[in-house]
Amino acid sequence: MSSFDHPTLIQNISQSMGALRKAQPEAMQGFGQLAKVAMAVGAISEKHKELIALAIGITQHCSGCIGFHVKALRRLGCTRQELEEMLAVTVYMGGGPGLMYASEALTAWDAFAPATEAQA
């Protein structure tokens, strides 16, 4: 089971990126623009693009990516069943390491649950 506190992890990463934005504003603006264009709704919905991004984050063993993309999926109304089906594909393609990070993604999902859902 993951020992990450994903809400705190992404808060810390966001704070750390502030310093990088000051030091490298053009590079960070470029990355932000790339993200905006890549995640824009087109033939593929924003939710499906976030599921893809999370799958890649899992296979790349990126805990910060897991936190940011799970939070976005929650915002976009992704269901746990949709998440779990994507995780099954991720484990299929990523083997044992994929399974470890898929488990971490489920922990992050629970960590970002709205208070009403967490109490149920």
C-alpha positions as CSV (number, residue, x, y, z in Angstrom):
1,M,0.0,0.0,0.0
2,S,1.2,3.4,-0.8
3,S,2.6,5.6,1.9
4,F,2.1,8.8,0.0
5,D,-0.3,11.5,1.2
6,H,-1.2,12.6,-2.4
7,P,-3.0,15.8,-1.5
8,T,0.0,17.0,0.5
9,L,2.4,15.7,-2.2
10,I,0.8,17.7,-5.0
11,Q,0.5,20.7,-2.8
12,N,4.3,20.5,-2.1
13,I,5.0,19.9,-5.8
14,S,2.9,22.9,-6.7
15,Q,4.8,25.1,-4.2
16,S,8.2,23.8,-5.5
17,M,7.1,24.5,-9.1
18,G,6.6,28.2,-8.1
19,A,10.4,28.6,-7.7
20,L,10.9,27.0,-11.1
21,R,8.3,29.3,-12.7
22,K,10.3,32.2,-11.4
23,A,13.6,30.8,-12.5
24,Q,12.5,29.5,-15.9
25,P,9.3,31.4,-16.9
26,E,9.5,30.7,-20.6
27,A,10.1,27.0,-20.2
28,M,7.2,26.7,-17.7
29,Q,4.9,28.8,-19.9
30,G,5.8,26.5,-22.8
31,F,5.0,23.4,-20.7
32,G,1.7,24.9,-19.5
33,Q,0.7,25.7,-23.1
34,L,1.6,22.2,-24.2
35,A,-0.6,20.8,-21.4
36,K,-3.5,23.1,-22.3
37,V,-3.4,22.1,-25.9
38,A,-2.9,18.4,-25.3
39,M,-5.7,18.2,-22.8
40,A,-8.2,20.3,-24.7
41,V,-11.4,18.6,-25.7
42,G,-11.3,17.3,-29.3
43,A,-12.2,13.9,-30.6
44,I,-11.2,12.6,-27.2
45,S,-12.9,14.0,-24.1
46,E,-10.9,15.6,-21.3
47,K,-11.8,12.8,-18.9
48,H,-10.4,10.2,-21.3
49,K,-7.3,12.2,-21.8
50,E,-6.8,12.3,-18.1
51,L,-7.3,8.5,-17.9
52,I,-4.6,8.2,-20.5
53,A,-2.3,10.6,-18.6
54,L,-2.8,8.7,-15.4
55,A,-2.0,5.4,-17.1
56,I,1.2,6.9,-18.4
57,G,2.0,8.4,-15.0
58,I,1.5,4.9,-13.4
59,T,3.7,3.2,-16.0
60,Q,6.4,5.9,-15.5
61,H,6.2,5.4,-11.7
62,C,5.4,9.1,-11.1
63,S,3.6,9.6,-7.8
64,G,3.1,13.3,-8.4
65,C,1.5,12.5,-11.8
66,I,-0.8,10.0,-10.0
67,G,-1.9,12.7,-7.6
68,F,-2.5,15.5,-10.1
69,H,-4.4,13.2,-12.6
70,V,-6.5,11.5,-10.0
71,K,-7.5,14.9,-8.6
72,A,-8.4,16.0,-12.2
73,L,-10.4,12.8,-12.8
74,R,-12.4,13.4,-9.6
75,R,-13.2,16.9,-10.8
76,L,-14.3,15.6,-14.2
77,G,-16.8,13.1,-12.7
78,C,-14.8,9.9,-13.4
79,T,-16.3,6.9,-11.7
80,R,-14.3,4.4,-9.6
81,Q,-15.4,1.7,-12.1
82,E,-13.9,3.7,-15.0
83,L,-10.7,4.2,-13.0
84,E,-10.5,0.5,-12.1
85,E,-11.0,-0.6,-15.7
86,M,-8.2,1.7,-16.8
87,L,-6.1,0.3,-14.0
88,A,-6.7,-3.2,-15.2
89,V,-5.3,-2.3,-18.6
90,T,-2.4,-0.5,-17.0
91,V,-1.5,-3.6,-15.0
92,Y,-1.9,-5.8,-18.1
93,M,0.6,-3.5,-20.0
94,G,2.9,-2.8,-17.0
95,G,3.1,-6.1,-15.2
96,G,4.1,-6.1,-11.5
97,P,5.4,-2.6,-11.3
98,G,2.2,-1.4,-12.9
99,L,0.2,-3.2,-10.3
100,M,2.1,-1.5,-7.5
101,Y,1.4,2.0,-8.9
102,A,-2.2,1.0,-9.8
103,S,-2.6,0.3,-6.1
104,E,-1.2,3.7,-5.3
105,A,-3.7,5.3,-7.7
106,L,-6.5,3.7,-5.8
107,T,-5.2,5.1,-2.6
108,A,-5.0,8.5,-4.2
109,W,-8.6,8.1,-5.4
110,D,-9.7,7.6,-1.8
111,A,-7.6,10.4,-0.5
112,F,-9.3,12.9,-2.9
113,A,-12.8,11.7,-2.0
114,P,-15.2,14.4,-1.1
115,A,-15.9,14.5,2.6
116,T,-19.4,13.1,2.1
117,E,-18.2,10.2,0.1
118,A,-15.4,9.4,2.6
119,Q,-17.9,9.2,5.5
120,A,-20.2,6.8,3.6
